[in-house]
């Protein structure tokens, strides 16, 4: 993610494409029925269904049973370039952000304020990039990080001790078994150590020492 603000990135974009600063789209105004502050599409559709073409008849139809009439602006889109420019400007006005999916590489629109790295398109076998991406990235991090691989080995070892002992009676417990409460406490500490390592707050050796001292 760029460290520059949205305004700074926009200025840089216009410097790169100076013709956009002088690009224009023709506009017009029309009398139209309004409902709750917006164009009344149902009324407009009704007028079209009745095939009213005379100006006076159209105005009468707009005023008939219509609580409000307003002079609304509209755009005269005459080319694909104009349509794309208008859409681009609307996205800027609404602060809509676009990101590149870290898995498939295609762009997608951020529909909320959550931090997303993957799009919702299908990637493989009915699974989306959002479903596949985090798991694939995690596996790649494991392959590249020796300490994370060792952490997974230790975690699986302790989980096996808990899983094997879960449901046993006190008489059946052995010295290597771990109760549910013991595993919960250990798992919380191990997860924090892993998070601190990934944030570079502690070293890999320190993370492993924390994990192993609770075994």
MARBA-3410 file (N, C-alpha, C, O; in Angstrom, 1 decimal):
215
0.8,-1.2,0.0,0.0,0.0,0.0,0.9,1.2,0.0,1.9,1.3,0.8 ~ 0.6,2.2,-0.8,1.4,3.4,-0.9,1.2,4.3,0.3,0.2,4.3,1.0 ~ 2.4,4.9,0.7,2.4,5.8,1.9,1.8,7.1,1.6,1.6,7.9,2.5 ~ 1.5,7.4,0.4,1.0,8.7,0.0,-0.5,8.7,0.2,-1.2,7.7,0.1 ~ -1.1,9.9,0.4,-2.5,10.1,0.6,-3.2,9.9,-0.7,-2.6,10.0,-1.8
-4.5,9.8,-0.7,-5.3,9.7,-1.9,-5.2,10.9,-2.8,-5.1,10.8,-4.0 ~ -5.1,12.1,-2.1,-5.0,13.4,-2.9,-3.6,13.4,-3.6,-3.6,13.9,-4.8 ~ -2.6,13.0,-2.9,-1.2,13.0,-3.5,-1.2,12.0,-4.7,-0.6,12.4,-5.7 ~ -1.8,10.9,-4.6,-1.8,9.9,-5.7,-2.6,10.4,-6.8,-2.2,10.2,-8.0 ~ -3.7,11.1,-6.6,-4.5,11.7,-7.7,-3.7,12.7,-8.4,-3.8,12.8,-9.7
-3.1,13.6,-7.7,-2.3,14.7,-8.4,-1.2,14.0,-9.3,-1.0,14.4,-10.4 ~ -0.5,13.0,-8.7,0.5,12.3,-9.5,-0.1,11.6,-10.7,0.5,11.5,-11.8 ~ -1.3,11.1,-10.6,-2.0,10.5,-11.7,-2.3,11.5,-12.8,-2.1,11.2,-14.0 ~ -2.7,12.7,-12.4,-3.0,13.7,-13.4,-1.7,14.2,-14.1,-1.8,14.6,-15.3 ~ -0.6,14.2,-13.4,0.6,14.6,-14.0,1.1,13.6,-15.0,1.7,13.9,-16.1
0.7,12.3,-14.8,1.1,11.3,-15.7,0.2,11.3,-16.9,0.6,10.9,-18.0 ~ -1.1,11.7,-16.7,-2.0,11.7,-17.8,-2.7,13.1,-17.9,-3.8,13.2,-17.5 ~ -2.0,14.1,-18.4,-2.4,15.5,-18.3,-3.7,15.8,-19.1,-4.4,16.7,-18.8 ~ -4.0,15.0,-20.2,-5.1,15.2,-21.0,-6.4,15.0,-20.2,-7.5,15.6,-20.6 ~ -6.4,14.2,-19.1,-7.6,14.0,-18.3,-8.1,15.3,-17.7,-9.3,15.4,-17.4
-7.2,16.2,-17.4,-7.6,17.5,-16.7,-8.5,18.3,-17.6,-9.2,19.2,-17.1 ~ -8.4,18.1,-18.9,-9.3,18.9,-19.8,-10.4,18.1,-20.5,-11.1,18.6,-21.4 ~ -10.5,16.9,-20.0,-11.6,16.0,-20.6,-12.9,16.5,-20.1,-13.1,16.8,-18.9 ~ -13.9,16.5,-21.0,-15.2,17.0,-20.6,-16.3,16.0,-21.1,-16.1,15.3,-22.0 ~ -17.4,16.1,-20.4,-18.6,15.3,-20.8,-19.8,16.2,-20.9,-20.0,17.0,-19.9
-20.6,16.2,-21.9,-21.7,17.1,-22.1,-22.8,16.7,-21.1,-23.1,15.6,-20.8 ~ -23.4,17.8,-20.6,-24.5,17.6,-19.6,-25.7,18.3,-20.1,-25.7,19.2,-21.0 ~ -26.8,18.0,-19.5,-28.1,18.7,-19.8,-29.0,18.7,-18.6,-28.7,18.1,-17.6 ~ -30.2,19.3,-18.7,-31.2,19.3,-17.7,-32.5,18.9,-18.2,-32.8,19.2,-19.4 ~ -33.3,18.2,-17.4,-34.6,17.8,-17.9,-35.6,17.8,-16.7,-35.2,17.5,-15.6
-36.8,18.2,-17.0,-37.9,18.1,-16.0,-38.3,16.6,-15.8,-38.5,15.9,-16.8 ~ -38.3,16.2,-14.6,-38.5,14.8,-14.4,-39.2,14.6,-13.0,-39.1,15.4,-12.1 ~ -40.0,13.5,-12.9,-40.6,13.2,-11.6,-39.6,12.7,-10.6,-38.6,12.0,-10.9 ~ -39.8,13.2,-9.4,-38.8,12.9,-8.3,-39.6,12.2,-7.2,-40.7,12.5,-6.8 ~ -38.9,11.2,-6.6,-39.5,10.5,-5.5,-38.4,10.3,-4.4,-37.3,9.7,-4.7
-38.6,10.8,-3.2,-37.6,10.8,-2.1,-36.3,11.3,-2.5,-35.2,10.8,-2.2 ~ -36.3,12.4,-3.3,-35.1,13.2,-3.7,-34.3,12.6,-4.8,-33.3,13.1,-5.2 ~ -34.9,11.5,-5.5,-34.2,10.9,-6.6,-35.2,10.7,-7.8,-36.4,10.8,-7.6 ~ -34.7,10.4,-8.9,-35.5,10.2,-10.1,-36.5,9.1,-9.8,-36.1,8.0,-9.4 ~ -37.8,9.3,-10.2,-38.8,8.3,-10.0,-38.8,7.4,-11.2,-39.5,7.7,-12.2
-38.0,6.3,-11.2,-37.9,5.4,-12.3,-39.2,4.8,-12.7,-39.5,4.5,-13.9 ~ -40.0,4.4,-11.7,-41.3,3.8,-12.0,-42.2,4.7,-12.9,-42.9,4.2,-13.8 ~ -42.2,6.0,-12.5,-43.0,6.9,-13.3,-42.5,7.1,-14.7,-43.2,7.2,-15.6 ~ -41.2,7.2,-14.8,-40.5,7.3,-16.1,-40.9,6.1,-17.0,-41.2,6.2,-18.2 ~ -40.8,4.9,-16.4,-41.1,3.7,-17.1,-42.5,3.7,-17.6,-42.9,3.2,-18.7
-43.4,4.2,-16.7,-44.8,4.2,-17.1,-45.1,5.1,-18.3,-45.9,4.8,-19.2 ~ -44.4,6.3,-18.3,-44.5,7.2,-19.4,-44.0,6.6,-20.7,-44.7,6.7,-21.8 ~ -42.9,5.8,-20.6,-42.4,5.1,-21.8,-43.3,4.0,-22.3,-43.5,3.8,-23.5 ~ -43.9,3.3,-21.3,-44.9,2.2,-21.7,-46.1,2.8,-22.5,-46.6,2.1,-23.4 ~ -46.5,4.0,-22.1,-47.7,4.6,-22.7,-47.3,5.3,-24.0,-48.1,5.7,-24.8
-45.9,5.3,-24.3,-45.4,5.8,-25.6,-45.9,7.2,-25.8,-46.3,7.6,-26.9 ~ -45.7,8.1,-24.8,-46.1,9.5,-24.9,-44.9,10.2,-25.5,-43.8,10.2,-25.0 ~ -45.1,10.9,-26.6,-44.0,11.6,-27.3,-44.2,13.1,-27.4,-43.2,13.8,-27.5 ~ -45.5,13.6,-27.3,-45.7,15.0,-27.3,-45.2,15.6,-26.0,-45.4,15.1,-24.9 ~ -44.6,16.8,-26.1,-44.0,17.5,-25.0,-45.0,17.8,-23.9,-44.8,17.6,-22.7
-46.2,18.4,-24.4,-47.2,18.8,-23.4,-47.8,17.6,-22.7,-48.0,17.6,-21.5 ~ -48.0,16.5,-23.5,-48.6,15.3,-22.9,-47.6,14.7,-21.9,-48.0,14.2,-20.8 ~ -46.3,14.8,-22.2,-45.3,14.2,-21.3,-45.3,15.0,-20.0,-45.2,14.4,-18.9 ~ -45.3,16.4,-20.1,-45.4,17.2,-18.9,-46.6,16.9,-18.0,-46.5,16.8,-16.8 ~ -47.7,16.8,-18.7,-49.0,16.4,-18.0,-48.9,15.1,-17.3,-49.3,14.9,-16.2
-48.2,14.1,-18.0,-48.1,12.8,-17.4,-47.2,12.8,-16.2,-47.3,12.1,-15.2 ~ -46.1,13.7,-16.3,-45.2,13.8,-15.1,-45.9,14.4,-13.9,-45.7,14.0,-12.8 ~ -46.7,15.5,-14.2,-47.4,16.1,-13.0,-48.5,15.3,-12.5,-48.9,15.5,-11.3 ~ -49.1,14.4,-13.3,-50.3,13.7,-12.8,-49.8,12.7,-11.7,-48.9,11.9,-11.9 ~ -50.5,12.7,-10.6,-50.3,11.8,-9.5,-48.8,11.8,-9.1,-48.3,10.8,-8.6
-48.1,12.9,-9.2,-46.7,13.0,-8.9,-46.5,14.0,-7.8,-46.9,15.2,-8.0 ~ -46.0,13.7,-6.7,-45.9,14.6,-5.5,-44.8,15.7,-5.7,-44.9,16.7,-5.1 ~ -43.9,15.4,-6.6,-42.8,16.4,-6.8,-42.2,16.3,-8.1,-42.0,15.2,-8.7 ~ -41.8,17.4,-8.7,-41.2,17.5,-10.0,-39.9,18.4,-9.8,-40.0,19.4,-9.2 ~ -38.8,18.0,-10.5,-37.6,18.7,-10.3,-36.9,18.8,-11.7,-37.1,18.0,-12.6
-35.9,19.8,-11.7,-35.1,19.9,-12.9,-33.8,19.1,-12.6,-33.0,19.6,-11.8 ~ -33.6,18.0,-13.2,-32.5,17.1,-12.9,-31.4,17.2,-14.0,-31.7,17.2,-15.2 ~ -30.2,17.1,-13.6,-29.1,17.1,-14.5,-28.9,15.7,-15.1,-29.2,14.7,-14.4 ~ -28.4,15.6,-16.3,-28.0,14.3,-16.8,-26.8,14.4,-17.7,-26.5,15.6,-18.1 ~ -26.2,13.3,-18.1,-25.0,13.3,-18.9,-25.3,12.8,-20.3,-26.1,11.9,-20.5
-24.7,13.4,-21.3,-24.8,13.0,-22.7,-23.6,12.1,-23.0,-22.6,12.6,-23.5 ~ -23.7,10.8,-22.8,-22.6,9.9,-23.0,-22.6,9.5,-24.5,-23.6,8.8,-25.0 ~ -21.6,9.8,-25.3,-21.5,9.5,-26.7,-20.4,8.6,-27.1,-20.2,8.3,-28.3 ~ -19.6,8.2,-26.1,-18.5,7.3,-26.5,-18.1,6.5,-25.2,-18.4,6.8,-24.1 ~ -17.3,5.4,-25.5,-16.9,4.6,-24.4,-15.9,5.4,-23.5,-15.9,5.2,-22.3
-15.1,6.2,-24.1,-14.1,7.0,-23.3,-14.9,7.9,-22.3,-14.5,8.0,-21.2 ~ -16.0,8.5,-22.8,-16.7,9.4,-21.9,-17.4,8.6,-20.7,-17.4,9.1,-19.6 ~ -17.9,7.4,-21.0,-18.5,6.6,-20.0,-17.4,6.2,-18.9,-17.7,6.2,-17.7 ~ -16.2,5.8,-19.4,-15.2,5.4,-18.5,-14.7,6.6,-17.6,-14.4,6.4,-16.5 ~ -14.6,7.7,-18.3,-14.2,8.9,-17.6,-15.2,9.3,-16.5,-14.8,9.6,-15.3
-16.5,9.2,-16.8,-17.5,9.5,-15.9,-17.5,8.6,-14.7,-17.7,9.0,-13.5 ~ -17.3,7.3,-15.0,-17.3,6.3,-13.9,-16.0,6.5,-13.0,-16.1,6.4,-11.8 ~ -14.9,6.9,-13.6,-13.7,7.2,-12.9,-13.9,8.4,-11.9,-13.5,8.3,-10.8 ~ -14.6,9.4,-12.4,-14.8,10.6,-11.6,-15.8,10.3,-10.4,-15.6,10.8,-9.3 ~ -16.8,9.5,-10.7,-17.7,9.1,-9.7,-17.0,8.3,-8.6,-17.3,8.5,-7.4
-16.1,7.4,-9.0,-15.4,6.7,-8.0,-14.5,7.6,-7.1,-14.4,7.3,-5.9 ~ -13.9,8.6,-7.7,-13.1,9.6,-6.9,-14.0,10.3,-5.9,-13.6,10.5,-4.8 ~ -15.2,10.8,-6.4,-16.1,11.5,-5.5,-16.5,10.7,-4.4,-16.7,11.2,-3.3 ~ -16.8,9.4,-4.6,-17.3,8.5,-3.5,-16.1,7.8,-2.7,-16.4,7.0,-1.9 ~ -14.9,8.2,-3.1,-13.7,7.6,-2.4,-13.7,6.1,-2.5,-13.3,5.4,-1.5
-14.1,5.6,-3.6,-14.1,4.1,-3.8,-12.6,3.7,-4.3,-12.1,4.3,-5.2 ~ -12.1,2.7,-3.6,-10.7,2.3,-3.8,-10.7,1.0,-4.7,-11.6,0.2,-4.6 ~ -9.7,0.9,-5.5,-9.5,-0.3,-6.3,-8.1,-0.9,-5.9,-7.1,-0.2,-5.8 ~ -8.1,-2.2,-5.8,-6.8,-2.9,-5.5,-6.6,-4.0,-6.5,-7.5,-4.5,-7.2 ~ -5.4,-4.5,-6.6,-5.0,-5.7,-7.4,-5.0,-6.9,-6.5,-4.3,-6.9,-5.5
-5.7,-7.9,-6.9,-5.7,-9.2,-6.2,-4.3,-9.8,-6.1,-3.6,-9.9,-7.1 ~ -3.9,-10.2,-4.9,-2.6,-10.8,-4.8,-2.5,-12.2,-5.3,-1.4,-12.7,-5.4 ~ -3.6,-12.8,-5.7,-3.5,-14.1,-6.2,-3.7,-14.2,-7.7,-2.8,-14.7,-8.4 ~ -4.8,-13.6,-8.3,-5.0,-13.7,-9.7,-4.5,-12.5,-10.4,-4.3,-12.5,-11.7 ~ -4.2,-11.4,-9.7,-3.6,-10.2,-10.3,-4.5,-9.2,-11.0,-4.1,-8.2,-11.5
-5.8,-9.6,-10.9,-6.8,-8.7,-11.5,-7.3,-7.6,-10.5,-7.2,-7.9,-9.3 ~ -7.8,-6.5,-11.0,-8.3,-5.5,-10.1,-9.7,-5.7,-9.6,-10.5,-6.4,-10.2 ~ -9.9,-5.2,-8.4,-11.3,-5.4,-7.8,-11.6,-4.1,-6.9,-10.7,-3.5,-6.5 ~ -12.9,-3.8,-6.7,-13.3,-2.7,-6.0,-13.5,-3.0,-4.5,-14.1,-4.0,-4.2 ~ -13.0,-2.2,-3.6,-13.2,-2.4,-2.2,-14.6,-1.9,-1.9,-14.8,-0.6,-2.0
-15.5,-2.7,-1.5,-16.9,-2.3,-1.2,-17.1,-1.9,0.3,-18.2,-1.5,0.6 ~ -16.1,-2.1,1.1,-16.2,-1.7,2.5,-14.8,-1.3,3.0,-13.9,-1.2,2.2 ~ -14.7,-1.0,4.3,-13.5,-0.5,4.8,-12.5,-1.6,5.3,-11.5,-1.3,5.9 ~ -12.9,-2.8,5.1,-12.1,-3.9,5.6,-10.8,-4.0,4.7,-10.9,-3.7,3.5 ~ -9.7,-4.4,5.3,-8.5,-4.6,4.5,-8.6,-5.9,3.7,-8.5,-7.0,4.3
-8.7,-5.9,2.4,-8.8,-7.1,1.6,-7.6,-7.1,0.7,-7.1,-6.1,0.1 ~ -7.0,-8.3,0.5,-5.9,-8.5,-0.4,-6.3,-9.4,-1.6,-5.6,-9.5,-2.6 ~ -7.5,-10.0,-1.5,-7.9,-11.0,-2.6,-9.3,-10.6,-3.0,-10.2,-10.2,-2.2 ~ -9.6,-10.9,-4.3,-10.9,-10.6,-4.8,-11.9,-11.8,-4.6,-11.5,-12.8,-4.1 ~ -13.1,-11.6,-5.0,-14.1,-12.7,-4.8,-14.4,-13.5,-6.1,-15.3,-14.3,-6.1
-13.5,-13.4,-7.1,-13.7,-14.2,-8.3,-13.3,-15.6,-8.1,-12.5,-16.0,-7.2 ~ -13.9,-16.5,-8.9,-13.5,-17.9,-8.7,-12.1,-18.2,-9.2,-11.7,-17.7,-10.2 ~ -11.3,-18.9,-8.4,-9.9,-19.2,-8.7,-9.8,-20.6,-9.2,-9.2,-20.8,-10.3 ~ -10.3,-21.6,-8.5,-10.2,-23.0,-9.0,-11.2,-23.8,-8.2,-11.4,-23.7,-7.0 ~ -11.8,-24.8,-8.9,-12.7,-25.8,-8.3,-13.8,-25.2,-7.5,-14.1,-25.7,-6.4
-14.3,-24.0,-7.9,-15.4,-23.4,-7.2,-15.0,-22.5,-6.0,-15.9,-22.0,-5.4 ~ -13.7,-22.5,-5.8,-13.2,-21.7,-4.6,-12.7,-20.3,-5.1,-12.1,-20.2,-6.2 ~ -13.0,-19.3,-4.3,-12.6,-17.9,-4.7,-11.2,-17.6,-4.3,-10.6,-18.3,-3.5 ~ -10.7,-16.5,-4.8,-9.4,-16.0,-4.4,-9.3,-15.7,-2.9,-8.3,-15.9,-2.3 ~ -10.4,-15.2,-2.4,-10.5,-14.9,-0.9,-10.3,-16.2,-0.1,-9.8,-16.1,1.0
-10.8,-17.3,-0.6,-10.7,-18.6,0.1,-9.4,-19.2,-0.1,-8.8,-19.8,0.9 ~ -8.8,-19.1,-1.3,-7.6,-19.8,-1.6,-6.3,-19.0,-1.2,-5.4,-19.5,-0.7 ~ -6.4,-17.7,-1.4,-5.3,-16.8,-1.2,-4.6,-16.9,0.1,-3.4,-17.1,0.2 ~ -5.3,-16.6,1.2,-4.7,-16.6,2.6,-4.0,-18.0,2.9,-2.9,-18.0,3.4 ~ -4.6,-19.1,2.5,-4.1,-20.4,2.8,-2.8,-20.6,2.0,-1.8,-21.1,2.5
-2.8,-20.2,0.7,-1.7,-20.4,-0.1,-0.5,-19.5,0.3,0.6,-19.9,0.3 ~ -0.8,-18.3,0.7,0.2,-17.4,1.2,0.8,-17.9,2.5,2.0,-17.8,2.7 ~ 0.0,-18.5,3.4,0.5,-19.0,4.6,1.4,-20.2,4.3,2.5,-20.3,5.0 ~ 1.1,-21.1,3.4,1.9,-22.2,3.1,3.2,-21.7,2.5,4.3,-22.3,2.7 ~ 3.2,-20.7,1.6,4.4,-20.1,1.0,5.3,-19.5,2.1,6.5,-19.6,2.0
4.7,-18.9,3.1,5.5,-18.3,4.2,6.2,-19.4,5.0,7.3,-19.2,5.5 ~ 5.4,-20.5,5.2,6.0,-21.6,5.9,7.3,-22.2,5.2,8.3,-22.5,5.8 ~ 7.1,-22.3,3.9,8.2,-22.8,3.1,9.4,-21.9,3.1,10.6,-22.3,3.1 ~ 9.2,-20.6,3.2,10.3,-19.6,3.2,10.9,-19.3,4.6,12.0,-18.8,4.7 ~ 10.1,-19.7,5.6,10.6,-19.3,7.0,10.8,-20.6,7.8,9.9,-21.3,8.2
12.1,-20.8,8.1,12.5,-22.0,8.9,11.8,-22.0,10.3,11.4,-23.1,10.8 ~ 11.8,-20.8,10.9,11.2,-20.8,12.3,9.7,-21.0,12.3,9.2,-21.7,13.3 ~ 9.0,-20.6,11.3,7.6,-20.9,11.3,7.3,-22.4,11.0,6.4,-22.9,11.6 ~ 8.2,-23.0,10.3,8.1,-24.5,10.1,8.3,-25.2,11.4,7.6,-26.1,11.7 ~ 9.3,-24.8,12.2,9.5,-25.4,13.4,8.4,-25.1,14.4,8.0,-26.0,15.2
7.8,-23.9,14.3,6.7,-23.6,15.2,5.5,-24.6,14.9,4.9,-25.1,15.8 ~ 5.2,-24.8,13.6,4.2,-25.7,13.3,4.4,-27.1,13.8,3.5,-27.8,14.2 ~ 5.7,-27.6,13.7,6.0,-28.9,14.2,5.8,-29.0,15.7,5.2,-30.0,16.2 ~ 6.2,-28.0,16.5,6.0,-27.9,17.9,4.5,-27.9,18.3,4.0,-28.6,19.2 ~ 3.7,-27.1,17.5,2.3,-26.9,17.8,1.6,-28.2,17.5,0.8,-28.6,18.3
1.9,-28.9,16.4,1.2,-30.2,16.1,1.6,-31.2,17.2,0.8,-32.1,17.5 ~ 2.8,-31.2,17.7,3.2,-32.1,18.7,2.4,-31.9,20.0,1.9,-32.9,20.6 ~ 2.2,-30.7,20.4,1.5,-30.4,21.7,0.0,-30.7,21.4,-0.7,-31.2,22.3 ~ -0.5,-30.3,20.3,-1.9,-30.6,20.0,-2.2,-32.1,20.0,-3.3,-32.5,20.5 ~ -1.3,-32.9,19.6,-1.5,-34.4,19.6,-1.5,-34.8,21.1,-2.3,-35.8,21.4
-0.8,-34.3,22.0,-0.8,-34.6,23.4,-2.2,-34.3,24.0,-2.7,-35.1,24.8 ~ -2.7,-33.1,23.6,-4.0,-32.7,24.1,-5.1,-33.6,23.5,-6.0,-34.1,24.2 ~ -5.1,-33.8,22.2,-6.1,-34.6,21.5,-6.1,-36.0,22.0,-7.2,-36.6,22.2 ~ -5.0,-36.6,22.2,-4.9,-38.0,22.7,-5.5,-38.1,24.1,-6.0,-39.1,24.4 ~ -5.3,-37.1,24.9,-5.7,-37.2,26.3,-7.2,-36.7,26.5,-7.8,-37.0,27.6
-7.7,-36.0,25.6,-9.1,-35.4,25.7,-10.1,-36.5,26.0,-10.2,-37.4,25.1 ~ -10.8,-36.5,27.1,-11.8,-37.5,27.3,-11.3,-38.6,28.3,-12.1,-39.4,28.7 ~ -10.0,-38.6,28.6,-9.5,-39.6,29.5,-9.9,-39.3,31.0,-10.1,-38.1,31.3 ~ -10.0,-40.3,31.8,-10.2,-40.1,33.2,-8.9,-39.7,33.9,-7.8,-39.9,33.3 ~ -8.9,-39.3,35.1,-7.7,-39.0,35.9,-6.8,-40.2,36.0,-5.6,-40.1,35.9
-7.4,-41.3,36.1,-6.6,-42.6,36.3,-5.9,-42.9,35.0,-4.8,-43.6,35.0 ~ -6.4,-42.5,33.9,-5.9,-42.9,32.6,-4.8,-41.9,32.1,-4.0,-42.2,31.2 ~ -4.7,-40.7,32.8,-3.8,-39.7,32.4,-2.3,-40.2,32.6,-2.0,-40.8,33.6 ~ -1.5,-39.8,31.6,0.0,-40.1,31.7,0.7,-38.8,31.8,0.1,-37.7,31.7 ~ 2.0,-38.9,32.1,2.8,-37.7,32.2,2.9,-36.8,31.0,3.1,-35.6,31.1
2.7,-37.4,29.8,2.8,-36.6,28.6,1.5,-36.0,28.1,1.5,-35.2,27.2 ~ 0.4,-36.4,28.8,-0.9,-35.9,28.4,-1.1,-34.5,28.8,-0.4,-34.0,29.8 ~ -2.0,-33.8,28.1,-2.3,-32.4,28.5,-3.8,-32.2,28.5,-4.5,-32.6,27.7 ~ -4.2,-31.5,29.6,-5.7,-31.3,29.8,-6.1,-30.1,28.8,-5.3,-29.4,28.3 ~ -7.4,-30.0,28.7,-7.9,-28.9,27.8,-7.5,-27.5,28.3,-7.1,-26.7,27.5
-7.6,-27.3,29.7,-7.2,-26.0,30.2,-5.7,-25.8,30.0,-5.3,-24.6,29.7 ~ -4.9,-26.8,30.2,-3.4,-26.6,30.0,-3.1,-26.3,28.5,-2.3,-25.5,28.2 ~ -3.8,-27.0,27.6,-3.6,-26.7,26.2,-4.1,-25.3,25.8,-3.4,-24.6,25.0 ~ -5.2,-24.9,26.4,-5.7,-23.5,26.1,-4.7,-22.4,26.5,-4.4,-21.5,25.8 ~ -4.1,-22.6,27.7,-3.2,-21.7,28.2,-1.9,-21.7,27.4,-1.4,-20.6,27.0
-1.4,-22.9,27.0,-0.2,-23.0,26.2,-0.4,-22.4,24.8,0.4,-21.7,24.3 ~ -1.6,-22.7,24.2,-1.9,-22.3,22.9,-2.0,-20.8,22.8,-1.5,-20.2,21.8 ~ -2.6,-20.1,23.8,-2.7,-18.7,23.8,-1.3,-18.0,23.9,-1.0,-17.1,23.2 ~ -0.4,-18.6,24.7,1.0,-18.1,24.8,1.8,-18.3,23.5,2.5,-17.4,23.1 ~ 1.6,-19.5,22.9,2.3,-19.8,21.7,1.8,-18.9,20.5,2.6,-18.5,19.7
0.5,-18.7,20.4,0.0,-17.8,19.4,0.5,-16.4,19.5,0.8,-15.8,18.5 ~ 0.6,-15.9,20.7,1.1,-14.6,21.0,2.6,-14.5,20.5,3.0,-13.5,19.9 ~ 3.4,-15.5,20.9,4.8,-15.6,20.5,4.9,-15.6,19.0,5.8,-14.9,18.5 ~ 4.1,-16.3,18.3,4.1,-16.4,16.9,3.8,-15.0,16.3,4.5,-14.5,15.3 ~ 2.8,-14.3,16.8,2.4,-13.0,16.3,3.5,-12.0,16.5,3.8,-11.2,15.7
4.1,-12.1,17.7,5.2,-11.2,18.0,6.4,-11.4,17.1,7.1,-10.4,16.7 ~ 6.7,-12.6,16.7,7.7,-12.9,15.8,7.4,-12.4,14.4,8.3,-11.8,13.8 ~ 6.2,-12.6,14.0,5.8,-12.1,12.6,5.8,-10.6,12.6,6.0,-10.0,11.5 ~ 5.6,-9.9,13.7,5.7,-8.4,13.8,7.2,-8.0,14.0,7.4,-6.8,14.1 ~ 8.1,-8.9,14.1,9.5,-8.7,14.3,9.8,-8.0,15.7,10.7,-7.2,15.9
8.9,-8.4,16.7,9.1,-7.9,18.1,10.1,-8.8,18.8,10.7,-8.4,19.8 ~ 10.1,-10.1,18.4,11.1,-11.1,19.0,11.7,-11.8,17.9,11.3,-11.8,16.8 ~ 12.8,-12.5,18.2,13.5,-13.3,17.2,12.9,-14.7,17.1,12.0,-15.1,17.9 ~ 13.2,-15.4,16.1,12.7,-16.8,15.9,13.1,-17.7,17.0,12.3,-18.5,17.4 ~ 14.3,-17.6,17.5,14.8,-18.4,18.6,14.0,-18.1,19.9,13.7,-19.0,20.6
13.7,-16.8,20.1,12.9,-16.5,21.3,11.5,-17.0,21.2,11.0,-17.5,22.2 ~ 10.9,-17.0,20.0,9.6,-17.6,19.8,9.6,-19.1,20.1,8.8,-19.6,20.9 ~ 10.6,-19.8,19.6,10.7,-21.3,19.9,11.0,-21.6,21.3,10.5,-22.5,21.9 ~ 11.8,-20.7,22.0,12.0,-20.9,23.4,10.7,-20.8,24.2,10.5,-21.6,25.2 ~ 9.9,-19.8,23.9,8.6,-19.6,24.6,7.7,-20.9,24.4,7.1,-21.3,25.3
7.7,-21.4,23.1,6.8,-22.5,22.8,7.3,-23.7,23.5,6.5,-24.5,24.1 ~ 8.6,-24.0,23.5,9.2,-25.2,24.1,9.2,-25.2,25.6,9.2,-26.3,26.2 ~ 9.3,-24.1,26.3,9.3,-24.0,27.7,8.0,-24.4,28.3,7.9,-24.7,29.5 ~ 6.9,-24.4,27.5,5.6,-24.8,28.0,5.2,-26.2,27.6,4.1,-26.6,27.7 ~ 6.2,-27.0,27.1,6.0,-28.3,26.7,6.4,-29.3,27.9,6.2,-30.5,27.7
END
